[in-house]
Amino acid sequence: MADAGMATRDLTGILAAIAQGDRSALRDLYAAEAARLFGVCLRILRDRAAAADATQDTFLRIWDRADRFDPARGAARAWLAAVARHVALDLARARGRELPSDDPDLGDVPVEDDPAALLDATADATRLRACLEILEEKNRRSILLAFVDGLSHAQIAARLETPLGTVKAWIRRGLASLKECLAS
């Protein structure tokens, strides 16, 4: 999707098709928006597994409620993000009310993390943080807004009050630097 206007028109059409029961439109929407909506859920839940569950629930809710989207009230991407946000908040509230029973028959058994996997994950995270720190601020901030907050390039450009092409260049150069740093 080349620009924000085109993306909005495409998403509006995709949502209209989903409202008519078009499953291939839902697949198209998933391909286009899953990563961004996962970022929205992850930002709220701060747990990858819970964010993945929330993302799946988001697409189920979109399937059920696509007919409620009204382009006159706002952009499709904003509506999608609002759906993801509400699903993630609902899940966060529900998780806050869960009380483990300690009954193994109910599946409430503590799961021990693999210490070796935790060390590997910690080492990878430490390396990524170190590589992010050596980036210029503009590159680091743009990358984090894109991959952690799930913002589009156009949204980042608006937030940073910077031309879209400049933001794309910052992200591209930053990712190249990250790749080089992580490979060494």
N, C-alpha and C positions, 0 to 999 in steps of 0.2 A: 504494500500500500504506500503509494508515493507521498501523499501529503495528508494533513489532518482532515481537510475537507473531503477528500476522496474516501478516507478511512471512515468518516462519519456516515457518508452516503452508503458505502458498502455494508457497514454494520447495521444501518437502519433497514436495508433490504434483507439482510440475513435474518434479523429479528422478525421481520414480517413473514419470511418464509417459515421460520420456526413456529410462529404463531399458527401457521396453516398446517403444521405437523410434518414439515420437511426435515427428515433426519439427516440428510446430507448437509443441510444448512447448519445444523447443530455441530456436525463434524468440522465444517469450515470455521464456525465460530470458535470451537475448541482450539483448532490449529492456530488461529489468529490471536486469541486472547488468553489462553490458559496460563501462560507464563506470567503475564501481568496480573491476572486475578489471583494466582498463587502467591505472588508478591504481596498483594493487598492482605490476603489471609495470613500469611507468614508474619507480616508486620504487626498484626493484632494478636495472634496466638503465640508467636515466638517459639513454635514447635513445628518442625517440618512434617511430621506424621499427621498432626492435627490440622495443619494448613492444607495438606493433601486431601484429607477427608472433607474439609470445608470447601475446597475447590470443586471436588466432585459434587457435593451437595449444592454448590452454587449453580453448576450446569443443570442439575435436576430441577432446581427452582426456576432457572431461566426457561427450560423446556415447558414447565407448567404455567409460567406467567408471562411469556413473551408477548401475549396479546395485550398485556397491560402497559407495554412501552408506548409512550406518546412522544414522537419527535418534536412536537410543538412545546413540550415542557422541558426539553433538554437534550443533550447529546447522548447518543447510544453508549459511548464509552463511559460516560458518567453514570448512566443507569446501571450498566454492568458492574462497575466498581461499587455502587451502592448496594446492589444485590449481594456481592461478595462480602462487603463490609457487614451487612446485617446477618448473613449466615455465620460469619466468623464470630461476631459478637454473641449470637445465640449459642454457638458452641462453647465460647469462653464462659458464658454464664452457666451453662449446663455442666461444664467441667468443674466449676467452682462449687457446685452442689453435690458432686459425686462423693460418696463415702465408701472406700473399699471395705468389703465385708470379712476379709481374711478367710473366706470359704473357697478352697481350691475347686470345688464343684461348680462355682459360679465364674471361674476364670480369674478371680482376683488374687493372683499369685504374683508376688514381686518378681520382676524379670531382672536378672543380673546381666549387666552389660559386659561384653567381652573386653577385658582390659587391654588387649593388644589393639583391638579396633579403636578403642578410646584414645590410645596413644597415637595411632596413625591419624585419627581425625584431629586431635589436638595439634600434632606436628603440621598437618596440612593447613589448619586454620592459622597457626602461628606464621607459617611461610606466606600465606595469602595476606595477612595483616602487614607483615614486613614489606611485601612487595607493594601493597597499596600505599604505605607510608612514603615510599620513595617517589611516587607519582606527584606531579604538580597538582596543586589544590584543585584547579579547574577540572582536570582530568578525573581525579579521584571523586570529586563531588558529583560530576556528571554520571560516572559509572555507578556510584552508589544510588543515585536517584533512579537510574534505569533498572538496575538489577536487584536492589533491595526494596525500593519503594514501588517498583513496577510502573514508573512513569514512561510515557512515550517520549520520543525525541522532541516533539512539538510541545509537550507539557513541560519538559525540562527547559527548553528555550524560553518559554513564557515565564517560568519560575525564576530563571537566572537573568531574565531580560537580555538575552543574547540571541543573535540570529541563528536560525535553525541549522544552516550549513556549518556554522562554527561549532555548535554543540555536537553535531554528528562527527566532525573532525576530532574534537576533543575525546569523544568516546572511542573512536576508531584508533587514535594514537595511544590512548590510555590502555586499551585492550592489547594492543601490540606490545607495549612496554610490559604489561603484566605477563603476557605469554612468554616473553623473553626472560623476565625475572624468574618466573616459576620453572622454566626449563633449565636454568643454570644451577 
